[in-house]
Amino acid sequence: MQRNWRTDSLAGLGDEIWAGLTWASQHPGEPWRLPALATIGEAGPQARTIVLREVTPSARRLVAWTDSRSPKVDELRRDSRAQWLFHDPSNGLQLRAVSEVQIHQDDEVARAAWTAVPPPNRTNYLGTEPPGTVLSRPDSDRHPDNSDVPSHFAVVVATVHELDWLWLDPAGHRRARLRWAGERWAGDWLVP
Ligand SMILES: Cc1cc2nc3c(=O)[nH]c(=O)nc-3n(C[C@H](O)[C@H](O)[C@H](O)COP(=O)(O)O)c2cc1C
């Protein structure tokens, strides 16, 4: 999807960024659909790829699904700060979204999200052992579909308060930082 990244308006840029995130969340194959989610672990920074499932620009919200037994959930429960790193190599775009995360498990949010999990993907949350458990063989355990919400299905709901956007355009690199100022995004152009 072509976006007007060359806008000189910071407000316009914010709209383009949120439209780009929303589009990516709805279109498998879009590079921004597979961000890295960085958390603060006891041993230091922890980053991993995650699928961006849902975006609500008006709420500044990014949503992902995970297994509540995975280390990232403990990390986020201890320290809710998380950064999402988006990269689109086709046009040299990087976006860092700084956020506070809430974990939803065994509640209305988790139940509503579970209805959207495609049946083939449900097995991802039905393993008997937590992610990261040592196995004696490389194959992981697979379980039949189960339409009940497994108790360890969790929804990562992030509220973004800062966006750092960088565009390495051959015609001139551009960078901007947008911060949530209570009712609107306020920002600055930065040296790339
Ligand atoms: C393409 C791709 C997509 C992934 N999507 C998710 C996801 O949506 N949710 C998730 O929990 N893990 C996802 N993973 C696995 C994570 O990167 C990570 O390995 C796993 O969640 C364990 O992370 P943790 O040990 O840091 O908690 C994905 C991995 C890849 C390669």
The ligand as an SDF file (V2000), in Angstrom:
LIG
                    3D

 31 33  0  0  0  0  0  0  0  0999 V2000
    7.2470  -15.1520   12.0880 C   0  0  0  0  0  0  0  0  0  0  0  0
    7.0630  -15.3400   13.5780 C   0  0  0  0  0  0  0  0  0  0  0  0
    5.8830  -14.9350   14.1730 C   0  0  0  0  0  0  0  0  0  0  0  0
    5.6970  -15.1240   15.5430 C   0  0  0  0  0  0  0  0  0  0  0  0
    4.5330  -14.7140   16.1210 N   0  0  0  0  0  0  0  0  0  0  0  0
    4.3450  -14.8600   17.4440 C   0  0  0  0  0  0  0  0  0  0  0  0
    3.1680  -14.3910   18.0760 C   0  0  0  0  0  0  0  0  0  0  0  0
    2.2760  -13.8050   17.4480 O   0  0  0  0  0  0  0  0  0  0  0  0
    3.0420  -14.5740   19.4020 N   0  0  0  0  0  0  0  0  0  0  0  0
    4.0180  -15.1850   20.1560 C   0  0  0  0  0  0  0  0  0  0  0  0
    3.8460  -15.3200   21.3640 O   0  0  0  0  0  0  0  0  0  0  0  0
    5.1530  -15.6510   19.5860 N   0  0  0  0  0  0  0  0  0  0  0  0
    5.3370  -15.4870   18.2560 C   0  0  0  0  0  0  0  0  0  0  0  0
    6.4860  -15.9440   17.6630 N   0  0  0  0  0  0  0  0  0  0  0  0
    7.4960  -16.6410   18.5050 C   0  0  0  0  0  0  0  0  0  0  0  0
    8.2900  -15.5920   19.2850 C   0  0  0  0  0  0  0  0  0  0  0  0
    9.1800  -14.9240   18.4140 O   0  0  0  0  0  0  0  0  0  0  0  0
    9.0770  -16.2210   20.4510 C   0  0  0  0  0  0  0  0  0  0  0  0
   10.0150  -17.1490   19.9530 O   0  0  0  0  0  0  0  0  0  0  0  0
    8.1650  -16.9270   21.4480 C   0  0  0  0  0  0  0  0  0  0  0  0
    6.9570  -16.2130   21.6490 O   0  0  0  0  0  0  0  0  0  0  0  0
    8.8790  -17.0650   22.7980 C   0  0  0  0  0  0  0  0  0  0  0  0
    9.2300  -15.7810   23.2240 O   0  0  0  0  0  0  0  0  0  0  0  0
    9.7230  -15.4460   24.6990 P   0  0  0  0  0  0  0  0  0  0  0  0
   10.5340  -16.6410   25.1320 O   0  0  0  0  0  0  0  0  0  0  0  0
   10.5500  -14.2210   24.5570 O   0  0  0  0  0  0  0  0  0  0  0  0
    8.5110  -15.2210   25.5500 O   0  0  0  0  0  0  0  0  0  0  0  0
    6.7110  -15.7420   16.3140 C   0  0  0  0  0  0  0  0  0  0  0  0
    7.8990  -16.1120   15.6980 C   0  0  0  0  0  0  0  0  0  0  0  0
    8.0690  -15.9330   14.3520 C   0  0  0  0  0  0  0  0  0  0  0  0
    9.3670  -16.3820   13.7190 C   0  0  0  0  0  0  0  0  0  0  0  0
  1  2  1  0
  2  3  1  0
  2 30  2  0
  3  4  2  0
  4  5  1  0
  4 28  1  0
  5  6  2  0
  6  7  1  0
  6 13  1  0
  7  8  2  0
  7  9  1  0
  9 10  1  0
 10 11  2  0
 10 12  1  0
 12 13  2  0
 13 14  1  0
 14 15  1  0
 14 28  1  0
 15 16  1  0
 16 17  1  0
 16 18  1  0
 18 19  1  0
 18 20  1  0
 20 21  1  0
 20 22  1  0
 22 23  1  0
 23 24  1  0
 24 25  2  0
 24 26  1  0
 24 27  1  0
 28 29  2  0
 29 30  1  0
 30 31  1  0
M  END
$$$$
